[in-house]
Amino acid sequence: MNLSYWEIKSWFTNIDYTIVGSGIVGLSCALHLKEQYPKSNVLVLERGMLPQGASTKNAGFACFGSLSEILDDLQSHSEEEIFNLVKKRVNGLKLLRDTLGNQAINYQNSGGYELFFNNDKLFEVCLSKQEYINNLLHPIFKKEVFRIKPNSFRFGNIKEQYIFNAFEGQIDTGKMMQALLKKVQSKGVKILNNIVVESFSEESNLVKIKTNSIEFSTSKLFIATNGFASQLITEDVKPARAQVLITKPIKNLHIKGAFHLDKGFYYFRNIDDRILLGGGRNLDFKREETTEFSQTEFIQNKLESILKTVILPQTSFEIEQRWSGIMGVGKQKNTIVKPLSNHVYCGVKLGGMGIAIGSLIGKELAELIV
C-alpha cells in the first residue's frame, strides 16, 4: 500500500491495543478498553466495508433461547450450564441496552413466541417440561418465563397454541451498530475497514501483525472475528452460515413479535411492515459450515415455503432481498474468552447469540488484561 509518513505515524504507530473484527464483540471490547485506559491507542481492523460476520446481518432478536432449544441444549449441558447460559444472555442484553439506550437501538419488548408444526410431537414434550424449565429459570426472572397462548396471528399448519415468553423483544440491528460505532469513535478509537489480517507473530513484548495492506506492531492483540476465527486461531469454533430473506412491505400486516420454529432453526419477525425470515441451517449442516456469503436454492425454497404455508397462508407477498450471515459455533454453547499467549486474546464462538451476549463478551475480553 502506498502510505505516507503521516498515515503510518497517525494510524499504525505506537498502537497499544489492536482488535480484529468490528462487530458487537470487537467494538464492545474497544469501548471497555478506552474506559479502563482512556489514554490508550486503540485500533480496530475490519475485513469488510461494514462489519462482516453476523453483527449487521442478524434478525435483530433480543432473545435468550426458546423452550425447545433450552430442552435440546440440556441433552449436552448440565442444568447449571444452561442456567448460566441464560443468565449470561439476559445480562448481556441488559448491558447492550444500558450502553446504547432503548431508543437508539429501537428496542421493543414485543415478546417471543414458539410455534410447532401440526405433526410435531415436540409441543407435547415442551408442555410436559414447561414447569420444570420455569422453575429452573425462576431465580433469573423472578417470574414464570414460558406460558401458553392461542394462535391469535392465524398462522397456518401449526398447533393452535404457542409457547409465549414475555421477556423477549426485538431491536433494529442497523441502528444498534450505528449507535455502537458512534459511541466507540467518540472515545477516540480508530476503525479501519477493508483490511484483512493474514497472520500475526508474538515477540517478547509485542505482536507483529501482517495484513493484506501493511505490517505493523501492537502491544496487545484481541481476536473478535467469531465465525472467521479459525482463519487465525486453532480454537474449537466453526463457521455457520445463516440464510435470511425479507419481504416487501405488506399492507395491514398483523404479525408482531419474535417467533421461533423447529427448535429455533427457523425464526421470523415483523420489521417496517415486512416479514424477515431466516434459518434452515439444519437442512444441510455440513454445507452451511462455510464463510461464504451466499444463498442456496434448497434453503431459500424452504424459507419461501414456510412463508407461504405457515406465516402468511392467506396473504400475498413478494421477496425483496436475500442475504446471509456467518456465526461462530462449536460442540457446546459456551463461549471462548481467554488469553492465547502473553499478548494475544480471543473472544469467539457466540453460537448465534451475538445480540444477547456480544456486549458482555467484549467487556470480558477487555478485562482479560487487568
C-alpha positions as CSV (number, residue, x, y, z in Angstrom):
1,M,0.0,0.0,0.0
2,N,1.2,3.5,-0.9
3,L,1.1,5.0,2.6
4,S,2.6,8.4,3.6
5,Y,4.7,9.2,6.6
6,W,1.6,10.9,8.1
7,E,-0.6,7.9,7.6
8,I,1.8,5.5,9.2
9,K,2.5,7.9,12.0
10,S,-1.2,8.6,12.8
11,W,-2.7,5.1,12.3
12,F,-0.1,2.5,12.7
13,T,2.5,3.7,15.2
14,N,2.5,3.2,19.0
15,I,-0.6,1.0,19.0
16,D,-1.5,-0.2,22.5
17,Y,-4.4,-2.5,21.6
18,T,-5.4,-3.9,18.2
19,I,-8.8,-5.6,17.8
20,V,-9.6,-7.8,14.8
21,G,-13.3,-7.5,14.0
22,S,-15.6,-4.6,14.3
23,G,-18.7,-6.5,15.2
24,I,-20.5,-6.2,18.5
25,V,-17.7,-8.1,20.4
26,G,-14.9,-6.1,18.8
27,L,-16.5,-2.7,19.3
28,S,-17.6,-3.5,22.9
29,C,-14.0,-4.6,23.7
30,A,-12.7,-1.3,22.3
31,L,-15.2,0.7,24.3
32,H,-14.3,-1.0,27.6
33,L,-10.5,-0.8,26.9
34,K,-10.9,3.0,26.5
35,E,-13.0,3.2,29.6
36,Q,-10.2,1.3,31.5
37,Y,-7.3,3.1,29.8
38,P,-8.6,6.4,28.4
39,K,-5.1,7.4,27.1
40,S,-4.5,4.2,25.3
41,N,-4.2,4.0,21.5
42,V,-6.9,1.5,20.3
43,L,-7.2,0.3,16.7
44,V,-9.9,-1.8,15.3
45,L,-9.4,-3.7,11.9
46,E,-12.4,-4.8,9.9
47,R,-12.1,-7.0,6.8
48,G,-15.3,-5.7,5.2
49,M,-16.8,-2.4,4.1
50,L,-19.2,-2.9,7.0
51,P,-18.9,-5.3,10.0
52,Q,-18.8,-8.8,8.4
53,G,-20.0,-12.0,10.1
54,A,-23.3,-11.6,11.7
55,S,-23.4,-8.3,13.6
56,T,-25.1,-6.4,10.9
57,K,-26.8,-9.4,9.2
58,N,-28.8,-11.0,12.0
59,A,-32.5,-10.9,12.6
60,G,-32.4,-8.4,15.5
61,F,-33.8,-10.8,18.1
62,A,-33.3,-9.8,21.7
63,C,-33.8,-13.3,22.9
64,F,-32.2,-16.0,25.1
65,G,-33.5,-19.3,23.8
66,S,-36.9,-20.9,23.1
67,L,-38.2,-23.6,25.4
68,S,-37.5,-26.4,22.9
69,E,-34.0,-25.0,22.3
70,I,-33.3,-25.0,26.0
71,L,-34.6,-28.6,26.4
72,D,-32.4,-29.6,23.4
73,D,-29.3,-28.0,25.0
74,L,-30.0,-30.0,28.2
75,Q,-29.1,-33.1,26.2
76,S,-25.5,-31.9,26.1
77,H,-25.3,-29.5,29.0
78,S,-25.9,-29.7,32.7
79,E,-28.7,-27.7,34.5
80,E,-26.1,-25.4,35.9
81,E,-24.6,-24.7,32.5
82,I,-28.0,-24.0,31.0
83,F,-28.8,-21.7,33.9
84,N,-25.6,-19.8,33.5
85,L,-26.0,-19.6,29.7
86,V,-29.5,-18.0,30.0
87,K,-28.2,-15.7,32.8
88,K,-25.3,-14.5,30.6
89,R,-27.7,-13.8,27.7
90,V,-30.1,-11.8,30.0
91,N,-27.2,-9.8,31.5
92,G,-25.7,-9.3,28.0
93,L,-28.9,-7.8,26.7
94,K,-29.2,-5.5,29.7
95,L,-25.6,-4.3,29.1
96,L,-26.4,-3.6,25.5
97,R,-29.5,-1.6,26.4
98,D,-27.8,0.2,29.2
99,T,-24.8,1.1,27.0
100,L,-26.7,2.4,24.0
101,G,-30.2,3.1,25.3
102,N,-33.5,1.6,24.2
103,Q,-34.3,4.4,21.8
104,A,-31.0,4.2,19.9
105,I,-31.5,0.5,19.1
106,N,-35.3,0.7,18.7
107,Y,-35.8,-1.9,21.4
108,Q,-39.3,-3.3,21.6
109,N,-40.4,-5.7,24.3
110,S,-42.9,-7.4,21.9
111,G,-42.5,-10.9,23.4
112,G,-41.2,-14.2,21.9
113,Y,-43.4,-17.0,20.5
114,E,-42.5,-20.6,19.8
115,L,-44.6,-22.3,17.1
116,F,-45.0,-26.0,16.5
117,F,-45.9,-27.8,13.2
118,N,-49.2,-29.7,13.4
119,N,-47.5,-33.1,13.1
120,D,-44.7,-32.2,15.6
121,K,-44.8,-34.1,18.9
122,L,-42.3,-31.6,20.3
123,F,-45.1,-29.4,21.5
124,E,-46.3,-32.1,23.9
125,V,-42.7,-32.6,25.1
126,C,-42.4,-28.9,25.8
127,L,-45.7,-28.8,27.7
128,S,-44.5,-31.6,29.9
129,K,-41.3,-29.8,30.7
130,Q,-42.6,-26.3,30.9
131,E,-43.0,-26.1,34.7
132,Y,-39.5,-27.7,35.1
133,I,-37.8,-25.1,33.0
134,N,-39.8,-22.2,34.5
135,N,-38.6,-23.4,38.0
136,L,-35.0,-23.7,36.7
137,L,-35.0,-20.1,35.4
138,H,-37.1,-18.5,38.2
139,P,-34.1,-17.2,40.1
140,I,-33.2,-15.1,37.0
141,F,-36.6,-13.7,36.1
142,K,-38.4,-13.9,39.4
143,K,-41.5,-14.8,37.3
144,E,-42.8,-17.6,35.1
145,V,-41.0,-17.4,31.8
146,F,-42.9,-19.7,29.4
147,R,-46.7,-19.9,29.2
148,I,-49.4,-20.9,26.6
149,K,-51.1,-18.5,24.2
150,P,-53.7,-19.2,21.4
151,N,-52.9,-18.9,17.7
152,S,-54.0,-15.3,17.5
153,F,-51.9,-14.4,14.5
154,R,-53.7,-17.0,12.4
155,F,-50.6,-18.9,11.3
156,G,-51.2,-22.0,9.1
157,N,-50.3,-25.6,9.6
158,I,-49.2,-25.2,13.2
159,K,-50.6,-26.1,16.6
160,E,-53.5,-24.0,17.9
161,Q,-51.4,-22.8,20.8
162,Y,-48.0,-21.1,21.1
163,I,-45.5,-21.1,23.9
164,F,-45.1,-17.4,24.8
165,N,-42.2,-15.7,26.5
166,A,-42.9,-12.1,27.7
167,F,-39.2,-11.3,28.3
168,E,-38.1,-11.3,24.7
169,G,-38.1,-8.5,22.2
170,Q,-36.6,-7.0,19.0
171,I,-34.1,-4.4,18.1
172,D,-33.1,-2.6,14.9
173,T,-29.7,-4.2,14.1
174,G,-28.6,-1.4,11.8
175,K,-29.4,1.3,14.3
176,M,-27.7,-0.7,17.1
177,M,-24.5,-0.9,15.1
178,Q,-24.6,2.7,14.1
179,A,-25.0,3.8,17.7
180,L,-22.2,1.5,18.8
181,L,-19.8,2.7,16.1
182,K,-20.6,6.3,17.0
183,K,-20.0,5.8,20.7
184,V,-16.7,3.9,20.1
185,Q,-15.4,6.6,17.7
186,S,-16.4,9.3,20.2
187,K,-13.9,7.8,22.6
188,G,-11.1,8.2,20.1
189,V,-11.0,4.6,18.8
190,K,-9.7,4.2,15.3
191,I,-11.5,1.9,12.9
192,L,-10.1,0.8,9.6
193,N,-12.2,-1.1,7.1
194,N,-11.3,-3.4,4.2
195,I,-8.2,-4.7,6.0
196,V,-7.7,-8.4,6.3
197,V,-5.4,-9.8,9.0
198,E,-3.5,-12.6,7.4
199,S,-1.2,-13.7,10.2
200,F,0.4,-12.5,13.4
201,S,3.6,-13.4,15.4
202,E,4.4,-12.7,19.0
203,E,7.7,-11.4,20.2
204,S,8.9,-10.6,23.8
205,N,6.8,-7.5,24.4
206,L,4.7,-7.0,21.2
207,V,2.8,-8.7,18.4
208,K,3.6,-8.2,14.8
209,I,0.5,-8.1,12.5
210,K,0.6,-8.9,8.8
211,T,-2.4,-7.7,6.8
212,N,-3.2,-7.5,3.1
213,S,-2.2,-3.9,3.2
214,I,0.5,-3.3,5.8
215,E,2.6,-4.9,8.5
216,F,2.8,-3.2,11.9
217,S,3.3,-3.9,15.6
218,T,0.9,-3.7,18.6
219,S,1.3,-4.2,22.4
220,K,-1.8,-6.4,22.7
221,L,-3.9,-8.2,20.1
222,F,-7.6,-9.2,20.5
223,I,-9.3,-11.7,18.1
224,A,-13.0,-10.9,17.9
225,T,-13.8,-12.5,14.5
226,N,-16.3,-15.2,15.7
227,G,-17.3,-17.2,12.6
228,F,-14.0,-16.4,10.9
229,A,-11.8,-17.2,13.9
230,S,-10.5,-20.5,12.5
231,Q,-8.6,-18.4,9.9
232,L,-6.4,-17.0,12.6
233,I,-6.5,-19.3,15.6
234,T,-7.0,-23.0,16.4
235,E,-9.8,-22.9,19.0
236,D,-12.9,-25.1,18.7
237,V,-15.1,-22.7,16.7
238,K,-16.5,-23.3,13.3
239,P,-18.4,-21.0,10.8
240,A,-22.1,-21.5,10.5
241,R,-24.0,-19.7,7.7
242,A,-27.5,-18.4,8.4
243,Q,-29.6,-17.5,5.3
244,V,-32.2,-14.8,5.5
245,L,-34.9,-13.2,3.4
246,I,-37.2,-10.2,3.8
247,T,-40.5,-9.3,2.0
248,K,-41.6,-6.1,0.5
249,P,-43.9,-4.1,2.7
250,I,-47.2,-5.9,3.4
251,K,-50.4,-3.8,3.8
252,N,-52.1,-4.2,7.2
253,L,-49.5,-6.7,8.5
254,H,-51.0,-8.0,11.7
255,I,-48.0,-10.0,12.9
256,K,-45.9,-8.5,15.7
257,G,-43.2,-10.2,17.8
258,A,-40.1,-12.5,17.6
259,F,-41.1,-16.0,16.5
260,H,-39.2,-19.3,16.8
261,L,-39.9,-22.5,14.9
262,D,-38.4,-26.0,14.9
263,K,-36.1,-25.7,17.9
264,G,-35.1,-22.2,16.8
265,F,-33.7,-23.3,13.5
266,Y,-36.2,-21.0,11.8
267,Y,-37.0,-17.6,13.1
268,F,-39.0,-14.6,11.9
269,R,-40.3,-11.2,12.9
270,N,-42.0,-8.1,11.7
271,I,-40.0,-5.0,10.7
272,D,-41.2,-1.9,8.8
273,D,-44.4,-3.7,7.7
274,R,-42.4,-6.6,6.4
275,I,-41.6,-10.2,7.4
276,L,-38.0,-11.1,8.0
277,L,-37.4,-14.8,8.0
278,G,-34.2,-16.8,8.4
279,G,-32.8,-20.2,9.2
280,G,-32.8,-23.7,7.6
281,R,-29.2,-24.4,8.5
282,N,-30.4,-27.8,9.9
283,L,-31.3,-28.9,6.4
284,D,-27.6,-29.2,5.5
285,F,-25.3,-28.6,8.4
286,K,-22.1,-29.5,6.6
287,R,-22.8,-27.3,3.6
288,E,-23.6,-24.4,5.8
289,E,-20.3,-24.7,7.7
290,T,-18.8,-22.0,5.5
291,T,-17.6,-18.4,5.5
292,E,-19.1,-17.7,2.0
293,F,-21.8,-15.1,2.0
294,S,-24.2,-16.6,-0.4
295,Q,-27.5,-18.5,-0.6
296,T,-28.6,-21.9,-1.6
297,E,-31.7,-22.6,-3.7
298,F,-32.6,-25.6,-1.4
299,I,-32.8,-23.5,1.8
300,Q,-34.3,-20.4,0.2
301,N,-37.1,-22.5,-1.3
302,K,-37.8,-23.9,2.2
303,L,-37.9,-20.4,3.7
304,E,-40.4,-19.3,1.0
305,S,-42.5,-22.4,1.6
306,I,-42.7,-21.5,5.3
307,L,-43.7,-18.0,4.4
308,K,-46.5,-19.3,2.1
309,T,-47.8,-22.2,4.3
310,V,-47.2,-21.0,7.8
311,I,-46.6,-17.3,8.3
312,L,-48.7,-15.7,5.5
313,P,-51.0,-18.5,4.3
314,Q,-53.8,-16.1,3.2
315,T,-51.6,-13.1,2.3
316,S,-49.8,-12.4,-1.0
317,F,-46.2,-11.2,-0.7
318,E,-43.1,-10.5,-2.7
319,I,-39.5,-11.2,-1.6
320,E,-37.4,-8.0,-1.8
321,Q,-34.0,-9.1,-0.5
322,R,-31.9,-12.1,0.5
323,W,-28.6,-12.3,2.4
324,S,-26.6,-14.5,4.7
325,G,-24.5,-14.0,7.9
326,I,-21.7,-16.1,9.4
327,M,-22.0,-17.2,13.0
328,G,-19.4,-19.0,15.2
329,V,-20.5,-22.3,16.7
330,G,-19.0,-25.3,18.5
331,K,-20.0,-28.6,20.0
332,Q,-21.3,-26.8,23.1
333,K,-22.8,-23.4,23.6
334,N,-20.1,-21.9,25.9
335,T,-18.2,-19.0,24.5
336,I,-14.4,-18.9,24.3
337,V,-12.9,-15.9,26.1
338,K,-9.3,-16.4,27.1
339,P,-5.7,-15.5,26.7
340,L,-4.0,-17.4,23.9
341,S,-0.5,-16.2,24.9
342,N,1.1,-13.3,26.9
343,H,-0.1,-10.7,24.4
344,V,-2.9,-12.3,22.4
345,Y,-6.5,-12.8,23.5
346,C,-9.7,-14.1,21.9
347,G,-13.5,-13.7,22.4
348,V,-15.3,-16.0,19.9
349,K,-17.9,-18.7,19.5
350,L,-21.1,-16.8,20.3
351,G,-23.4,-19.6,19.0
352,G,-25.9,-17.4,17.2
353,M,-26.5,-15.3,20.3
354,G,-24.4,-12.3,19.3
355,I,-27.0,-9.7,20.2
356,A,-27.6,-11.2,23.6
357,I,-24.1,-11.8,24.7
358,G,-21.9,-9.8,22.3
359,S,-21.6,-6.7,24.6
360,L,-20.8,-8.9,27.6
361,I,-18.2,-11.0,25.7
362,G,-16.5,-7.8,24.5
363,K,-16.3,-6.5,28.1
364,E,-14.9,-9.8,29.4
365,L,-12.4,-9.8,26.5
366,A,-11.2,-6.3,27.5
367,E,-10.9,-7.3,31.2
368,L,-8.5,-10.2,30.4
369,I,-5.6,-7.7,30.6
370,V,-6.5,-6.3,34.0
